[in-house]
Amino acid sequence: MKILLFTHKSDIDGMGNVVLAKLAFEEVDYVLCETFLLQQEIAKYYDTGDIYSYDKIFVTDLWLEEPTLSKVANDEQLQGKFFVFDHHKSALEGAFDKYPFTTIKISDEKGLCCGTSLFYEYLIDQQYIDSNNQRIYTFSELTRKYDTWEWKTRYQEEMPHELTLLFDSVGCEGYIKLMLEKLSNPTDGDFEFNTLEKMLIDNKIRLVQEKLSNYATKVYYDEIMGLKAGIVFINYEYRNDLAEYFRQHHFDMDFVMMISFDYGTISYRNIKDSVNVRLIAEAMGGKGHDKAASSPLSQNQKEEFIRIAINKSK
């Protein structure tokens, strides 16, 4: 069976779907992309006609919008083999779940959902993956706990965080390869990190702490939509850890706005629980969750932020 997968490029939730697809199917082509480029990436496969050469097409951890949704719904050749699995509230509010091929779910009996957990449930239900494989289940749960932040708010469990530190250490392709090796082994035994993986995680922890301390000295403040924003220029991979650092150290801000030139995005995280950063991101042309959202970094914004960064460095 030949599979095409579109998934989020920036975190272990997006990568988790690639790992699951490769465990479930013989031939998998995948496209790692940002949310804001999804329609464009799918259009490339439409324009060449390549989209019709696949037995199943999956979109995971990304919200699919109009007019692509209607285009798929009215395409007889794609009916029955196109599936969307997403967990973003913006997708629900946009009524992107009105089609039979879209599964958009915020929470279930386990807690908050993520793309990987929804895709895992589908693969189990369709018997593409063995439901008795404890390692794969644990991998899905660790991914869900980190992506929803329940590792911190509900379980106080470090392993989900360590999994994302491993991802940050080895990158997208390295992470996919490591997880496939780990999960393709015999199913007995727990999901554990080996000696090399533990070393990579420990090294990354030290590096992250150094980076966070440095970033914290370079915050400037502004009022945005009546709220006090902490604004900082960072490498994209540190966005979640830096927000948590600001919370733990009680920085005087309502939310943090993190500009990442390396990914071309602006990430928003609430520091005060009452702040809904999704609304701020939407005002900037983005989307996301109430506590974590993002928007694309336009060329005009990039030029303006570069001028600000240069002036701050003087």
N, C-alpha and C positions, 0 to 999 in steps of 0.2 A: 504493500500500500504506500503510495506516494503522498507526502504531507507537506503543506506550506504553512508556516507559522509566522505571524507578526506579533512581536512582543516588545515590552518596554526594555530599553537598553541600559538603564542606569542603576539597577539594583538587583538584589538576589531574588526578588519576586519575578522580575522579567526573566532572569536566567533560570529560575526554577522550572518555568514552563518549557524551556528548551530541553532541560535535563529529562523531564517527564516524557516529553514527546519522543525523545531518542530512546528512552527505555521501552516505550509502548509500540513504536512503529519502526519498520525496517529502513525506510528512506525519508529523511526529514530535511527540507530546506527551510531556513529561518532568516527572518529579517529583524534586526535589532534597531528600533527607532524611537525617537521621542514622540510623545503624544501629538504634538502639533504638526508632525510630518506624516502621520499615519495615512491620511487620505491620499497624499502625494505618492507614498510608497505603494499603496494598493493600486493606484491609477497606473503605475508603471507596468504592472502585471496585466492589467486590463488592456492597455494600449498595445502590448506585444501579443496578446492572446494567450500568454503563458499560464494565466490563472486557470484556464480550462484543462490544463494537463494534469492537474492534481486531483486525487481522490477525495481529500478533505482539506479545507482551509480553516485555520484557527486564528482568531485574534484574542490575545490574552493580556490582561492588565493594562488595557488601553480602551478608551471609549471611541466607538465608531459612530460618526455623525451622518447627517444628511449632506449631500444627496447620495452618498455611497450606500447608506442603508436601503433606500428605495431602489437603487440600481440593483443591489443584490437580491432584494425581495422579488423583483420583477424579472429576474434572469432565470429562466427554466433550467439552464444547464448547471446553475449553482445551487438550486434548491435541494435541500437535503444533505449538502456537503459543506456548508459554510456555517461556522459557529463563532459566537463572540462570548467571552467570559470576562466580566469586569466587575469592579466593586466600588467605583467612584460615585459619590452622591450626585455629582454634576450630571452624570449620565442618566440617573433616574429622573432628575428634575427636567432634563431635556427630553424626556419620554423616549429615550433611545432603546427602551426595553419592550417596545410594543410589537416587535416582530418575533416569530416563533424561534428564530435562530439566535436570539440574543438572551443571554443569562446575565442579569445584573443584580447582584445580591450584596447587601451591606453586612449582614450578620446571619448566623445560623445557631444551632444548638451548642456549638463549640465556642462561639464568640464572634468577633469581627472576622470578616472574610478577606482574602486577598486573591489575586489572580491565580496563583499556584494552587491554593486550596480548592478553588472552584473547578479548575482544570483537573485536579486530582480526583475529585468526586465524580466528574464525568467519565474519566478513564476507568475508574473502579466500576461504575455503574454499567459501562459498556464492555467490561471484562477485558480491557486492553492491558490492564495491570493487575497483578495478583493482590487481592485485598488482604491476604495473609502475610504479605511482605512488610515486616515491621520497620525495616530500615527506611523504606520509601515513605511509609506513613510518617515516621519521625522527621524525615527531611521536609516533607510538606508542612508539618506542624511547626517546626523550627522557623521555616520561612514565613508562615502566617503570623507567628508570634512577633517576629521582628518587624514585619511590614506594617502591622497594625499597632505596634508599640506595646502590645500586651506583655511582652517579655519584661517590661519595666513597670507598667501600671497594674498588672494583675498577678504575674507569676514570680517576679523578682528572680528571673532565670537568666544567667549570663550566656548560655550556649547559643541562643539565637543571635545575640550581638557578636559573639565570636565568629559565627558563620559569615556575617557581613564584613568583619575585619579580614577574614580570609579572602573573601571576594575582592576587597579593596587591595589586597596584597598581590593577587595573581591576575586580576583583570577578567574580562568576560570569558574569553576562550579558555584561559587557564582554569577558571572556576568550573566551567562546563566539563572540561576534561577530568578534573579531580573528582567531581561529584559522580560522574558516570563510572569511573573506576571504583569508587567507594560503594555505589549502589548496585553495580553489576556483579559484585562478588556474591558468594553464597549468602543466603538470607538469614542464617543464624547469627546471633550476636547483635549488640547494640550499635547504633550510629555513634561513632566516636572519631576523634581527631587523632591522627598518628603523630609521631615525634616531629616530623618535618612541619606538619600543619600547625602544631602547637608552637613551634619556634617562630613561624611566620606570623602567627597571631600575637605572640608576645612582643615581637619586634614592632608590629604595627601599633600595638597599644602604646608603646613608648613614643613612637613617632606622632601619633594622634595627640597625645597630651602636650607635646612640645608645640605642635601646630595650633592647638586650641588656645594655649596661653599666649602665643604670639598674635593670633587673630583678635583676641580679647582686648589687646592694647590698641587696636586699629579701628575701633568702632566709632562712627559718628552718628549723630541723631538728627531726626527731622520729624515734622508732623505730617502724617499721611492719613487722609480721610478722618481727621479728628483724633488720631491715635499717635502715640509716641513710638516711632520706629527706630530700631537700631539697624544701621546700614553698614555692611561690611563686604569687602571683596575677598572671595575664597575660592579654593579649588572645590569643585562640585562634590567630591566624595565626602567632604567633611560637614555637609549641611546639617545632618541629623545630630551628629555629635556636638557640633557647636551650639545648636539650639538647646540641647540638654545641659551643656556647660553654662549657658546664660541662666537657665532656670535654677540650676543647683547653686550658683553663686549670686542669685538674686539681683541680677542686673536690672536697672531701672528703665524698662521698656515694656511696651504692650506686645510687640511682636518684632521679630527680626527679619530683615530683608537681605538676602544673601545673593550677591551678584557673582555669577560664575562665567567668566569669559571663555573658559575651556569647553563648556557645554552649550554656551549661548542661551542660558536660562537665568531667570531670577527665581529663587526659592523663598517661600514664605513659611515661617513657623510661629505659632503663637507662643508667647512666654507667659501671658496671663490666660487662664482657662476660659475666661469670658469672651475672648477675642476670636472671631471667626475669620481666619485668613483666606478662606476660599472666596469670600466676598471681595476681598482686596485683590486677589489674583484675577478674579473675573473682571474687575474694573480695569485691569491692566492687559486684558485679552487672554487670560489664562484660565485654568480650572484646577480642581483637586479636591482635597478633603477639608473639613472644617478646621483642623489643626495643622495641616500640612498641604501646601499647594504650590503651584509654580506658574510662570508665564514665560513666553519666549522673549528673548532679549533682542529688540529691534535694532537696526543699524543706528538710528538716531539716538536711542538710549545708550547703546554701546559707546558712541562718540562722546556723549555727555558724561557718562560714568568714567570714561578714560580721563577726561579733563579733571574730574573731581579727584580721581585717584592720584593723578600727577600733582595736583595742588596740595593734597594731603601729605604727599611724600616729601615736600619741600621743607 
